[in-house]
């Protein structure tokens, strides 16, 4: 789960961060001097919850909440404050995105309970995602295959899956997907491919499956199950395979690696 914390007081951010140090299930991003930077951050990252100081010099926390909801309609909003506010009026303005107040000074016990509830709710709402790589590449959401309307977008995702959670750089993607094109045209095709893949994943509600950065991307292994990853991890029930990522020219090295792992797998 990913959260953002926006507060113009450094002490508040430090205290909040101390509550998250041992949480492997929560990623966080803090904003102090530029609260408006939280908006483009939410546009480019799958943010589940926002903790917002309700009174800041640059922007009111409720105004910021409304702008964040526009880019992340399902985001959970918590307001950080030292003052008492009318909860009913805040809920009327923010709607179902409003999840409560977080009062200063922070209570570690209350914050832990609040965060645990968020994590549990996210897990309960999660769709099952299975990525099939053996003898054909496809992605299934709750048992239904995604409809890839663009073959290169599908191949780009396959390449990311082959990296097994590692970063795939733009240059490698261009070499793998567009070996016949000059660098300028290959990069142009790559950007178009990324746009189409991001759109498809967003439409499917799976925009947290892949994280895109400028000039790179990587697949989130925690978000899906995958038969190829099971082979790499030594947990696959398979004893052998016929092919891996078939129809992709770059697949040979990954296929050879998987076959080698299975050939040397102890037989029970």
Secondary structure by P-SEA (a helix, b strand, c coil): cbbbbbcccaaaaaaaaaacccccccccccccccccaaaaaaacccccccccccccccccaaaaaaaaaaacccbbbbbbbcccccaaaaaaaacccccccccccccaaaaaaaaaaaaaaaaaaccbbbbbccccccccccccccccccaaaaaaaaaaaaaccccccaaaaaaaccccccaaaaaaaaaaaaaaaaaaaaaaccccccccccccccccccccccaaaaaaacccccccccccccccccaaaaaaaaaaaaaacccc
